[in-house]
Amino acid sequence: MNTNKRIYLLIILIAVILTFLCGCNKKQSNNNDTAVTYEGSAYGENGMIIYEDGLLAYYDYKTGERSVVCSRPECSHQKYDSQTNPNPSCAAVPPKNTTFEAGVIVNNYLYMFVLPSEINKMDIYKSDLDGENRIKAGQVNCGGIIDKAIVYKNLFVFTGKELVKKDNEDELSVSTIQIKYFTGIIDINTLELVQIETYEKHQISQSYYVYNNVLHYYYMDENVYEIRRVSLSDFTVLEALSLPMKNEQEKAYCVMDKGYLYYIKSNPMQSSPDIRRTDLMTLEDEIFVSGIEIQDGTLIGISGKYFFIHSNESKIPEETEWKFVIYDSDEKTINECDMHYSGVQTGLVTHLINLNEEFILLYKFDEGSKHASYRYMKIESLINKSYDFVDINVIY
Ligand SMILES: [Zn+2]
């Protein structure tokens, strides 16, 4: 397997890891604002908004309680049905004849992004948190939202798509439709969209991260692997950062946290790799921890003192034996964290969302069904194989 392919596969493997922490030491807050969205579901520090089977619902992590985004008395919350319920009266049902893309909470308002039947248009609806007083607040040129998006202050940063007609040189044949992707920013206050960059190929979640009012994100195509940077004050594109090497052949997958780019790099002087980091301002590179006790691995997330790692413990160079471990950078310990202890068959790719420095949300989609299982717990509880968690099951 060539190096590019290997990196690509690895990135695909870990692209689902989402992180909240944005360079600031946040204390747990009580607000419901969304921090990150992934495939239409919106995650905040205390709860999530899920579009499930035609209705929007809010789930509180701590209680596991589900509440439909509708407070109308005696409403039975019926979803749209062209035969039996063509004009739904429930506030949790998205506007008629639209396709739901995402619903986010910003400054205690709910913003719903939906696609009307018009091509490459996206409508934005604004309402109270219980769905009341819904108005169509704006429209932007966008054909949909994919993968991960983040909310940073009043900005919604996302990967959008648009359908582009590709003219065929042979005049007799029909022109074909092609999908283009772009990094977009919607100012929630003005509901204007700025398209930062358009690309033809889409390979990964872009891992949007803001530090010092500069948006950072991964960019990859066949030959280019870098972190691109955009100033959020005037949307100017700044010089990109090239990705460091994991070893002599491979680029490292990096995690941005508190103003640094962290990555795992093998060290020819010793049998175990180092965690290194690059300062995003000065670009100075240094060893953060020397010799963590794994054979090889990829950093996939950071939450406070905890480093989430996919480690490879295979003794045969051509094979891989992945494990999910959490490195505690205070205690300097590696903790293997598979969830079999609690009867959960997660496999390797447990998706995780860092909610704050204490709590995480783990989740998995059951293959072939419209079902997702979420688990809210302390990182420490996961390390200690504790049964202190809240499980939430969602049917889409
Ligand atoms: Zn209702």
Boltz pocket constraint, residues with backbone or C-beta under 6 A from the ligand:
constraints:
  - pocket:
      binder: B
      contacts: [[A, 68], [A, 69], [A, 70], [A, 71], [A, 72], [A, 75], [A, 76], [A, 77], [A, 78], [A, 89], [A, 90], [A, 91], [A, 92]]
      max_distance: 6.0
